[in-house]
């Protein structure tokens, strides 16, 4: 699948200091890239907000993503307590 990264996602990754968490996020990105559709990705859930918004759970962190014209856009990567304040 085609993927893109928003600047906000890249900034969130730069703020994360835990190397093991960054490796898990990298593995999730590769999993999404290699998947035929989003249902094949582990720990993904469609959000109830209007639009095609999804979240992927990695421990206490959540990755917020959306789909636009067949392209998966990674929007945010924040702790659980913050993600729903800034995404969607």
DAHUFEN-V482993 format. One record per backbone hydrogen bond with DSSP energy under -1.0 kcal/mol. NH is the residue of the N-H (numbers start at 0). CO is the residue of the C=O. If there is no record, write none. Layout:
nh: {NH	NH}
co: {CO	CO}
This chain:
nh: {3	5	9	10	11	12	13	14	21	22	23	24	25	26	27	28	29	30	31	32	33	39	40	44	46	52	53	54	55	56	57	60	61	62	63	64	65	66	67	70	71	72	73	74	75	77	79	81	82	84	85	86}
co: {71	73	5	6	7	8	9	10	17	18	19	20	21	22	23	24	25	26	27	28	29	36	37	54	52	50	64	44	62	42	60	57	77	55	75	53	72	51	70	67	1	65	3	63	63	61	59	78	78	81	81	82}
